[in-house]
Amino acid sequence: MEFDNNKPIYLQIADFVCEKILRNEWSAGGRIPSVRELGADLQVNPNTVMRTYDYLQGEDIIFNKRGIGYFVAEDAMQNIIKLNRTEFFSHQLPMIFSTMKALGITFEEIKSQYEAFLQK
């Protein structure tokens, strides 16, 4: 996995885990790699993976069965979508608006492009 210097590694690993869940590679109720396994696979410190898992538990995407391991929550997909929507509206959309303002792009132009995109 290639890491981006502009985003904390634990959040990039969280994105990786969420992508596995969204693609049904890791299914609801299924066990996911242990902290050590994922750390070894991604060549990162297990403490970083632990931080990722703590974060994802806080978002109700995964859960821990003490002594057994980590598992995908039943409503993980919905929680990932909710988390991604929150991220989009709080971080990405303001940057898009800023760029639109700087370039003089109107909502009508965006709507036209969006409609063309949907027809593809």
C-alpha positions as CSV (number, residue, x, y, z in Angstrom):
1,M,0.0,0.0,0.0
2,E,1.3,3.4,-1.0
3,F,0.7,6.1,1.7
4,D,0.0,9.7,1.1
5,N,2.0,12.2,3.2
6,N,-1.0,14.5,3.4
7,K,-3.3,12.3,5.4
8,P,-2.6,10.3,8.7
9,I,-1.6,6.7,8.0
10,Y,-4.2,5.3,10.4
11,L,-7.0,7.1,8.4
12,Q,-5.6,5.7,5.1
13,I,-5.7,2.3,6.6
14,A,-9.3,2.9,7.7
15,D,-10.1,3.8,4.1
16,F,-8.5,0.6,3.0
17,V,-10.6,-1.4,5.5
18,C,-13.8,0.4,4.5
19,E,-13.1,-0.3,0.9
20,K,-12.7,-4.0,1.6
21,I,-16.1,-3.9,3.3
22,L,-17.8,-1.9,0.6
23,R,-16.5,-4.3,-2.0
24,N,-17.8,-7.3,0.0
25,E,-14.3,-8.7,0.3
26,W,-14.9,-8.6,4.1
27,S,-18.6,-9.3,4.9
28,A,-20.8,-8.3,7.8
29,G,-20.2,-10.6,10.7
30,G,-16.9,-11.8,9.2
31,R,-13.6,-11.8,11.0
32,I,-11.0,-9.3,9.7
33,P,-7.2,-9.6,10.0
34,S,-5.7,-9.2,13.4
35,V,-3.8,-6.0,14.3
36,R,-0.5,-7.9,13.8
37,E,-1.6,-9.6,10.6
38,L,-2.8,-6.3,9.0
39,G,0.3,-4.5,10.2
40,A,2.6,-7.1,8.6
41,D,0.5,-7.1,5.4
42,L,0.7,-3.3,5.1
43,Q,4.2,-3.0,6.6
44,V,3.2,-0.6,9.3
45,N,3.5,-0.6,13.1
46,P,0.8,-2.6,14.8
47,N,0.2,0.4,17.0
48,T,-0.9,2.3,13.9
49,V,-3.3,-0.5,13.0
50,M,-4.6,-0.5,16.6
51,R,-5.3,3.2,16.3
52,T,-7.2,2.4,13.0
53,Y,-9.2,-0.3,14.7
54,D,-10.1,1.9,17.6
55,Y,-11.3,4.6,15.2
56,L,-13.4,2.1,13.2
57,Q,-14.9,0.7,16.4
58,G,-15.9,4.2,17.4
59,E,-17.7,4.6,14.1
60,D,-19.4,1.2,14.6
61,I,-17.8,-0.2,11.5
62,I,-16.0,-3.1,13.3
63,F,-16.2,-4.6,16.7
64,N,-14.0,-6.7,18.9
65,K,-14.8,-10.1,20.4
66,R,-12.4,-10.2,23.3
67,G,-9.9,-13.0,22.8
68,I,-11.2,-13.9,19.4
69,G,-10.6,-11.0,17.1
70,Y,-12.1,-8.1,15.2
71,F,-15.3,-8.5,13.1
72,V,-17.2,-6.4,10.6
73,A,-20.3,-4.9,12.1
74,E,-23.7,-5.9,10.7
75,D,-24.5,-2.3,9.7
76,A,-21.0,-1.4,8.6
77,M,-21.9,-0.5,5.1
78,Q,-24.4,2.1,6.2
79,N,-22.0,3.5,8.8
80,I,-19.3,3.8,6.2
81,I,-21.6,5.6,3.8
82,K,-22.6,7.9,6.7
83,L,-19.0,8.5,7.6
84,N,-18.0,9.2,3.9
85,R,-21.0,11.6,3.5
86,T,-20.0,13.5,6.6
87,E,-16.4,13.7,5.3
88,F,-17.6,14.9,1.9
89,F,-19.8,17.6,3.3
90,S,-17.4,18.9,5.9
91,H,-14.1,18.7,4.0
92,Q,-14.4,18.0,0.2
93,L,-17.4,20.1,-0.7
94,P,-16.0,23.3,0.9
95,M,-12.9,22.9,-1.2
96,I,-15.0,22.3,-4.3
97,F,-17.0,25.5,-3.6
98,S,-13.8,27.4,-3.1
99,T,-12.4,26.2,-6.4
100,M,-15.8,27.0,-8.1
101,K,-15.7,30.5,-6.7
102,A,-12.1,31.1,-7.8
103,L,-12.8,29.8,-11.4
104,G,-16.2,31.5,-11.7
105,I,-18.0,28.2,-12.1
106,T,-21.8,28.4,-11.6
107,F,-24.1,25.8,-10.1
108,E,-25.9,25.6,-13.5
109,E,-22.6,24.6,-15.1
110,I,-22.1,22.0,-12.4
111,K,-25.6,20.7,-12.9
112,S,-25.1,20.3,-16.6
113,Q,-21.9,18.4,-16.1
114,Y,-23.5,16.2,-13.4
115,E,-26.5,15.4,-15.7
116,A,-24.1,14.4,-18.5
117,F,-22.1,12.2,-16.1
118,L,-25.3,10.4,-15.0
119,Q,-26.1,9.6,-18.6
120,K,-22.8,7.7,-19.1
